[in-house]
């Protein structure tokens, strides 16, 4: 690979989705799980994707992991074009480029192997680590995730939180560039959930692995700097968190919510905003020098548009829409 190609690859986002569509057909009925979703995640980011059941978040994850194909659109993960790669590249991609953690704790681990043996098995199958190095690597990962003390125990003797942390070690065994987790705290109590999320943040910071957590649990947001909300198969809003130190040396977390503007210029306003201002059916737009205003229509259902008074959202008849 040339120096120029390496530089371009280094700047490329680890996850990029453009106009992603996934349609499922059952008994003659089509359901659109994803409806033109756009998403970009840079190298080393820790991101949570949240949304209600049926919003499309799990469908997104199965596509990003190489388990499913989109109906339309493009998706690239860790330098692989998921829409064009063949069977051999897909197998290599799933073994070495991405790690995956399922919601069901029993689905992540082989029950007849110990925690350490589960980690070693992954490197043995993919042949990514020499035999004499496998044990040391497995213990290193288990120690990073705080479960080295149970390395000789089988999954049945571990708590749910311990099982999920061992599962993360398994997912990281082949040093993937991207770690994907589908509702990793869905079967855990609050204390265990916090432990698993903090373990994932530790891994993200220590190893720099790009991490995407899909969940319906809004509390996950407090453990990441960026939260992406999916609604009706599209990314609708994002919350970015940053830390600020005041003049007394106290650290504060600041959260800022943004609406996501797609390539067609569409955005979804948060439900709290539309309900507070009773925004329905159509709204009045106003173009200001540095911002756009969105106001309730304010028109009675049977009143024609020509009766509108001039003001925000109005333009002379001879001015073309922008």
C-alpha positions, 0 to 999 in steps of 0.5 A, spaced: 500 500 500 502 506 498 503 512 503 498 516 499 493 510 500 495 509 507 494 517 509 487 516 505 485 510 509 487 513 516 482 519 515 476 515 512 471 514 518 471 507 520 463 506 519 459 510 514 452 509 511 449 513 506 442 512 504 441 505 507 435 502 506 432 495 508 426 492 506 423 486 509 417 482 505 413 477 509 406 474 506 406 480 501 407 485 505 413 490 505 416 493 511 421 498 511 426 497 517 431 503 514 429 508 510 435 512 507 439 512 514 446 516 514 451 515 519 458 517 520 463 514 525 470 516 526 476 512 528 476 511 536 469 514 537 464 511 542 457 512 540 450 509 542 445 508 537 438 509 541 431 508 539 424 505 540 423 498 538 422 497 531 426 504 529 431 500 525 437 500 530 438 492 530 437 492 523 443 497 522 447 493 526 446 486 523 448 490 516 454 493 519 456 486 522 456 483 515 450 478 517 445 482 513 445 486 506 442 493 505 436 493 500 439 500 497 444 505 499 452 504 501 455 502 507 463 501 509 466 499 515 473 498 517 475 499 510 470 494 507 464 496 502 459 491 505 455 491 499 460 489 494 464 484 498 464 477 496 463 471 501 471 470 502 472 477 504 466 477 508 468 471 512 475 475 513 471 481 515 467 478 520 473 474 523 478 480 524 475 487 522 469 487 527 467 484 534 460 483 536 457 482 543 450 479 543 444 481 548 443 474 550 449 472 555 448 465 553 449 466 546 456 469 546 460 464 550 461 456 549 458 453 555 463 447 555 469 452 555 472 456 561 472 464 560 480 464 558 478 458 553 473 462 550 477 467 548 483 463 546 478 459 541 477 465 537 484 466 536 485 459 534 479 459 529 482 465 526 489 463 526 491 470 528 495 469 534 501 463 535 499 458 540 504 459 545 501 467 545 494 465 546 494 464 553 497 470 555 493 474 550 487 472 553 489 473 560 491 480 558 484 482 555 480 478 561 484 483 566 483 489 562 475 487 563 476 486 570 474 478 570 481 475 570 480 472 577 474 468 573 478 466 567 478 458 569 470 458 570 465 456 565 459 461 563 454 458 568 458 459 574 459 467 572 454 472 573 450 476 567 455 482 568 461 477 568 459 473 562 458 480 558 465 482 560 468 476 558 464 476 551 467 483 550 474 480 551 472 474 546 469 480 541 476 483 542 481 477 541 482 478 534 484 485 535 478 488 530 478 495 528 470 496 530 466 493 536 459 492 535 454 491 541 447 489 540 443 491 547 449 488 551 446 490 558 439 488 556 439 482 561 442 485 566 440 489 572 442 496 573 449 495 577 451 490 572 449 494 566 454 500 569 460 495 570 459 493 563 458 500 560 464 502 564 468 496 561 467 498 554 469 505 555 475 502 558 477 498 552 475 504 547 480 509 551 485 503 552 485 500 545 482 505 541 477 501 538 471 504 535 465 502 539 458 502 537 452 500 542 445 499 540 440 500 545 433 502 547 436 504 554 437 511 554 441 511 560 447 508 556 447 515 553 451 518 560 457 513 558 458 516 551 460 522 548 455 521 542 448 519 542 445 518 535 437 517 536 434 513 530 426 514 529 422 511 523 429 508 520 433 514 519 437 518 524 433 524 527 437 527 532 444 527 536 447 529 543 454 531 543 457 531 550 463 535 552 466 536 559 468 543 562 472 545 568 470 552 571 474 557 575 473 553 581 476 547 578 470 543 578 468 539 572 461 539 568 458 535 563 455 539 557 450 536 553 448 539 546 442 536 542 442 537 534 437 535 529 440 531 523 440 534 516 440 529 511 442 530 504 435 531 501 435 537 506 430 533 511 430 533 518 426 530 524 424 535 530 424 531 537 417 530 539 418 534 545 419 540 541 413 539 536 408 537 542 410 543 546 409 548 540 403 544 537 407 543 530 403 539 526 402 537 518 405 544 516 409 549 519 412 556 517 419 557 516 423 564 516 430 565 513 434 569 518 441 571 516 444 566 521 438 561 522 432 558 520 425 559 524 420 554 525 413 556 527 406 553 528 402 554 522 397 558 526 392 557 520 385 554 521 384 548 517 379 551 512 382 558 511 386 558 505 393 560 504 392 567 501 389 569 507 396 569 511 398 575 513 405 577 511 411 575 516 415 569 517 415 564 512 412 569 507 415 571 500 414 576 495 410 572 489 415 573 484 421 570 489 422 563 487 422 558 493 429 556 495 
